[in-house]
């Protein structure tokens, strides 16, 4: 039984329907009276794999969700106003391990060759030139094999798209508002009660009720681990507008603002915008005005206000109840991780699939892995704020001086002093991503990995220069994003 | 950076750890440092007993560019497909092989599929799906083919070798690449007064050897890391109470098995490591439960062939150095910690210590963060291997004083969670993707009779008849593939027999 029909709920329904193949009964209860959060969504490159699991057609998906391709995130004004950098998906270099690339690049930089990091990534090059195509490249020797991509999609269209899929595979949808959670003596949820008096029982419940967290929070009284000391943004105001640009950018934009940051997510037909801010430092009205004054085109909707608190549920699996999506925790969309965390939450559910014994050891393992994953993402997000050099408002001064979580302080200092990027287990972001943020925000180690000297000088340089040249050539042969999208999914972009 | 590069490395101690470090550093950083010196005393013996290893040794040898055949001939090595455990589970002997139990079935681990069919009357043993186990039981061996998709490409192997020969072989390698060997006994260590860094080691006869980076391979003594720098020791004997071992080689009596054997005994366990020319044996025991004389007698009474000398006693305490890297000193091998050789991890820990040192190679500034990271990584490796070894004792069904103690002792929290999760679901939780991965844990759990209360419900999506057919097909393929391999001894004869004659008088062998 899935409670809640937003993106998380229908993703869960679709994946369960696909994997369980009607071997057990799946019900989703949602209320049309309750809106979903569903603002324009950006994703990371794990989503194509999720669609492959479901057997979804990529063209159909893009058509249904008015989706576009995404190659990374452009960060503007984050280090200081006027500077920008790219966090592209995928690795740097071509078929070279990250440590070696990083050592080479840092050494070159120390020797005075400063070229932007994104020029060393196929994905980065394509993003900065607004190009995309050939998915996936079939030619095994082509540099485009390393092109890594995700999507921008309209979340209000994504959930219905998955709903059609799930209902077609036997998921039963119940219209109704959950008002009551009945918990048995052993802490096992027996049933949920609806406003119209109906009661629905199930063996296992998945709480996708969003911030309200009806089952895991209200019903089972599971506590919340508050991370707002490190991620002080607690509001967002979102609005859609007409695109002000003739080009369709294949990347998300994140622009640092006075008391937070603003997103720009280009879809086929419009642009999603939002201002994520800290209510302690900025009023809702000022944030809304700040957002509207910076829109590139006419607004297409009224601004919507969202409230949240960064953190995670102390336990996301309790007895026979599992929380996914916003019910499990909230991390601001700075690195577009929300949909990804639903996806990995589902993957973990399949790896640790419950039975009716509800053995607590299984939930304990699920919770252990989830906590690690959330903390790693949290640390990655905090890094963006902590390393910014902006100091013009109390908000940025707080970010620049706050004490970091121990795990982040350790890895940040290790990088700054030795050039090592620690890869911890259950890490969403690989060393290439950490390097993009360190470099973009100006954290430079005084050292590079000695390996590069050990491997010898001349050959390595020739190899890397050759690599760059072949990446550049193959990217220049790609079509621009809008043209490719129009060919791939005809008549999508006007 | 170049201005403060390490100029001189001093390695203290010339056992396997010392010469492994010397050879690897000469090969990898030799061109960047001016001098690598190894100090050892020809009067101090090394611990060199017959030594079993993990497959990672092949990667280490590969980094050095060693020729595998030449290495085998020089170290009297045999091939190792895993470890046979006798007496740990009184009901059955079991094997921990260097292979998995086959590919996943529709995303479900093969051991989960097997668990579902376990109760069926025609069910086979789970070990029938492990190619390394089946080949070892037939005494057969050939290196895996390069194709990972083929069952004959899905296993791995290690070596059993004479550690003294290995050290000598690496010494020749290192000396050829410019490592300078100094014979002398260390009597003192001189520290820089202002920061406590090691300045020089002082040798008998008023000699001293100075350097920038010191590698302590002095064994249990920890001459530099402990005596001079007080790196500290974390004692794990409450979980691993064995604190003594007697070691003795014996004459070989038959074809060498392509595996190490561990036989549980009253107060510990006995190893059997077959080499080309003889067999290494040892009894690891806990002195609290067994006297030394009795232990030696038990060992001598349980050899396959004539003992080649008197048993040698080793004393140790399980645990690890708190700071393996402190200031300008890095400890490797026994100076960095001790875990009993139940899973043949000693050489592996030396390899990973050297690998991490190269990755985190310092300059003369000795950035403390490098040491901190090194110590964090080594602590994780040590702890994950420690927990794996504790599992063998804790879950053993053997009777006896030591065994009852181990079955009832409180165990580390992480291991407790791992065991509970396995019993509940058959899932293996891994904390560190280091030495031992899922198939290894399953081999020990199943071998000791720890079975989960359920199988993965995802496995139920496969129709029972199809699953049975698939399991039968796989067992058939594994058994056919194992049969197709040559006998272990025949393979050695054909490709890599050591130069020494087998009919040499035994007295010349030691």
Interface residues (C-beta under 8 A of the other chain):
Chain A: X19 X20 X21 X23 X99 X110 X350 X351 X352 X353 X354 X355 X357 X359 X360 X361 X362 X364 X365 X368 X413 X414 X417 X418 X420 X422 X425 X447 X448 X449 X450 X451 X453 X454
Chain B: X1 X28 X29 X31 X32 X107 X358 X359 X360 X361 X363 X367 X369 X370 X372 X373 X417 X420 X421 X423 X424 X425 X427 X429 X430 X431 X432 X433 X453 X454 X456 X457 X458 X460 X461
